[in-house]
Amino acid sequence: IRYTDPEKWPRISIPTEDESGERMLINQWIFSKEERTKHVNRLHAVFNQCGMPGLSRSDLKDAGKRRSLIDHFLSSNEHAHLIASMLDDAICMIELQLDEIEARIREMIIMRHPEEALSWLSLPGVGIMTAASCIAYAGDMERFDGPKQLRNYVGLLPRISQSGERCSIYGVNFFGCKPIRRHI
C-alpha cells in the first residue's frame, strides 16, 4: 500500500552548488582513473603485439619503469616505439591531472568537512577517496533514518530472488551510488 499523504513522502533535497562541485570533483577523479587504466591497457597491447606477452600491466604503472621498458624493448620497432611513447606521455599527463584533482579533493572536501572526514577516516580500510566520496554523496547523513537506508542508497544490499518457496540470495546488487560503492 502506498502512502498517499504528501506529508509522509520522503524529502529529497536538491544538491547545493558546493555539493554539486564536490560530486564533480569525485566524478572527474573516477573518469581520470578509468582513462589512465585504458591507456595502460593499450600500452600493454602494444607490447603484446611486439611479441612480449610476459610483460604484465603492473609493470607499466610506474612512470620510470614504463619509460625504460619502452626504450629498451621497442627501440627497434619505430612505429611501436612512437605509439608507446605517445601513450606514455598521455599516461604521465593523466597522472599529473590525478595529482591535482586529489589535492583539490583534500582541500575542497576533506578540509571543509573535518568532522565527517575524521569519522569516515577512523574506519579501518577507509582512505581519502572513500571518505571524500561518502562526504560528497551521502553528506552529513541526516537524510538517512538508519544504516539500512544508507546501505540501500549505496547499493550494498544483496540481490534476493524469491519465487514461491525458493529463495536465492546473490551478491551485492549494482544499483545505488556508484562513486561510493566503487571505493568501498
BELVEN-V616419 format. One record per residue. RES is the residue in one small letter. PSI is psi in degrees with one decimal (none if undefined). D_LAST is the distance of its C-alpha to the last C-alpha in whole Angstrom. Layout:
{{RES/PSI/D_LAST} {RES/PSI/D_LAST}}
This chain:
{{i/129.6/34} {r/148.8/33} {y/124.5/33} {t/-9.8/36} {d/116.4/36} {p/-24.4/35} {e/-22.8/34} {k/-2.8/32} {w/147.2/30} {p/143.3/26} {r/124.2/26} {i/117.6/24} {s/147.8/24} {i/133.7/25} {p/140.7/22} {t/174.5/25} {e/-39.3/25} {d/-43.5/23} {e/-40.9/20} {s/-39.7/21} {g/-41.6/21} {e/-41.5/18} {r/-37.5/16} {m/-39.6/19} {l/-46.2/18} {i/-45.1/14} {n/-36.5/15} {q/-38.2/18} {w/-44.1/15} {i/-45.7/13} {f/-44.8/17} {s/-38.8/18} {k/-41.5/16} {e/-38.6/16} {e/-41.1/20} {r/-43.3/20} {t/-41.8/19} {k/-42.5/22} {h/-39.5/24} {v/-41.5/23} {n/-39.2/24} {r/-41.1/27} {l/-38.8/28} {h/-38.8/27} {a/-36.3/29} {v/-44.5/32} {f/-40.9/33} {n/-41.6/33} {q/-25.1/35} {c/10.0/37} {g/27.8/37} {m/68.2/35} {p/-13.0/32} {g/-10.5/31} {l/132.4/29} {s/162.5/26} {r/-33.7/23} {s/-25.0/22} {d/-21.9/25} {l/3.7/25} {k/-28.8/22} {d/130.3/24} {a/-45.6/27} {g/-43.2/30} {k/-38.7/30} {r/-46.7/29} {r/-41.4/32} {s/-35.7/34} {l/-40.6/33} {i/-48.1/34} {d/-34.6/38} {h/-48.9/38} {f/-25.6/38} {l/6.9/38} {s/-25.6/41} {s/-20.1/44} {n/103.7/42} {e/-43.9/43} {h/-45.4/41} {a/-38.6/38} {h/-40.6/38} {l/-49.0/38} {i/-45.0/35} {a/-38.9/33} {s/-40.7/34} {m/-42.3/33} {l/-39.6/30} {d/-42.3/29} {d/-42.0/31} {a/-41.1/28} {i/-43.0/25} {c/-39.6/27} {m/-43.5/27} {i/-39.5/23} {e/-37.6/22} {l/-42.1/24} {q/-40.2/23} {l/-41.2/19} {d/-41.7/21} {e/-42.9/23} {i/-42.2/20} {e/-39.1/17} {a/-42.3/21} {r/-37.9/21} {i/-43.1/17} {r/-42.8/18} {e/-45.2/22} {m/-20.0/21} {i/-56.4/18} {i/-46.5/17} {m/-26.6/21} {r/-17.0/22} {h/65.8/20} {p/-36.8/20} {e/-47.8/20} {e/-40.1/17} {a/-44.0/15} {l/-38.7/17} {s/-39.8/15} {w/-42.9/12} {l/-16.9/13} {s/-14.2/14} {l/138.1/12} {p/134.0/11} {g/-1.8/9} {v/121.5/8} {g/-167.6/10} {i/-47.4/12} {m/-38.8/10} {t/-45.5/7} {a/-44.1/10} {a/-40.0/12} {s/-43.5/10} {c/-40.4/10} {i/-44.3/13} {a/-37.0/14} {y/-38.4/13} {a/-22.0/13} {g/-141.6/16} {d/7.3/18} {m/9.7/17} {e/-26.6/21} {r/-8.3/20} {f/132.2/19} {d/-23.0/21} {g/-179.6/19} {p/-31.7/15} {k/-38.2/16} {q/-37.7/16} {l/-43.0/13} {r/-39.7/11} {n/-43.2/14} {y/-41.4/13} {v/-29.8/9} {g/33.7/11} {l/22.8/9} {l/145.8/13} {p/152.8/15} {r/134.5/18} {i/130.6/21} {s/115.7/24} {q/135.4/27} {s/112.1/31} {g/-121.3/34} {e/-8.0/33} {r/132.3/31} {c/116.1/27} {s/131.9/24} {i/123.2/21} {y/-173.7/18} {g/-171.0/15} {v/138.4/12} {n/167.3/14} {f/25.1/13} {f/153.7/14} {g/-165.8/13} {c/102.6/11} {k/-43.5/10} {p/-37.4/9} {i/-47.4/6} {r/-34.8/5} {r/-39.8/6} {h/-28.1/4} {i/none/0}}
